[in-house]
Amino acid sequence: MNSSANSCIIAVHGGAGYHSVDKEKEYRSVCATACQMAMNSLKKGASALDVVALAVTYLEDAACTNAGIGSSLSLEGTVECDASVMDGQSLAFGAVGAISDVKNPILVAKKLVEEQKQGTLSLGRVPPCTMVGSGATKWATEHGITRVSPDTLKTKSSVKTYNSHKRKLLMAEEKKKHKKRKYLRNHIHDRMDEEENLDFVCNGIQDTVGAVCIDMAGNMAAGVSSGGISLKQLGRLGPAALYGAGCWAVNWKSDVKPGIAVATSGTGEHLMKTLLARECCQCLQQDDFTENAFKTVFQDQFLDSEFLHDTKEKFGGILALKFDRSDTGSRHCELLWGHTTDSMCIGFMSSNSKVKTVISRLEDDKKAGTTFVMEGKTVKL
């Protein structure tokens, strides 16, 4: 029997954005623990769908990430989270958006996938794949997911960041209304103090977290979760809740159709307008040369995308798995990551290796939003 038949891999990311060097150890630790928990479950025979949800749940519970607990706050100081998951075997997709009182939104997304697999509802009704707001909360509660107080998702850090951002926003709006010299003279020092404080608070901010996985049966899955952008409008949906933007997963089908699992991160509107997760999957499936395909994704489908023609700086990150197998049963897997942001935190582990973590960073002479860095490695299965 080919030993690779029982091999598996989990990879997670802690968001693409800016990761402070001072907190690098914390970011790495969170990603490493998520991978270890996931691998323990995989080795017990858990499915890729279950394991992706498990890994993302741990990332949501980590206060240093912008997902679940510690999420960025809205313009009104509230928590509204997005999450989604896609099962490569069934191609079922589940997503939840602008949900405020569930600790782990990824579990609602997973439950939506599981319910779709059960078939149509009574009277032939089609089961939902995406739900938002209070309706999503009601559905989650009816399907066994416990509600929590939205305040339990706030942390001292997220509140501090919100207060700083809100003060700067109010000052900017006041300045726009009053452009008189006297106003500038009286408030210049306050404005400078706020900018310095904002820089300090923003040192730990990143975006959507995610995970991609191959289980022992060769099935693939991907999932993402996010608290959204700081000071977002109430009801705003991000890429973590949008089909094709946040995550994508398809199983291996043949020599010309490798399996792909993708989890993205970055500025939501940039990911949504380009449907970055789905585009990445298609490029990786259509080009046998993985490096060229990944470059095409970042350069042609993102930085030079016609849908972002009026955007000077485009911020995005991708974590991807490409899986193929031969007629003899051998399995080949490539792990890829890349980003146009300052940094991206990655963790990965296979059944044949120890957990590894990486803080990928743009080179000092490169400007975030205008160029990209990409890395990858072949994973032994």
Secondary structure, 3 states (H helix, E strand, C coil): CCHHHHCCEEEEEEEEECCCHHHHHHHHHHHHHHHHHHHHHHHCCCCHHHHHHHHHHHHHHCCCCCCCCCCCCCCCCCCCEEEEEEECCCCCEEEEEEECCECCHHHHHHHHHHHHHCCCCHHHCCCCCEEEHHHHHHHHHHCCCCECCHHHHCCHHHHHHHHHHHHHHHHHHHHHHCCCHHHHHHHHHHHHHHHHHHHHHHHHCCCCEEEEEECCCCCEEEEEEECCCCCCCCCCCCHHHCCCCCEEEECCCECCECEEEEEEEECHHHHHHHCHHHHHHHHHHHCCCHHHHHHHHHHHHHHCCHHHCCCCCCCEEEEEEEEEECCCCCEEEEEEEEECCCEEEEEEEECCCCCEEEEEECCCCCCCCCCCEEEEEEECC
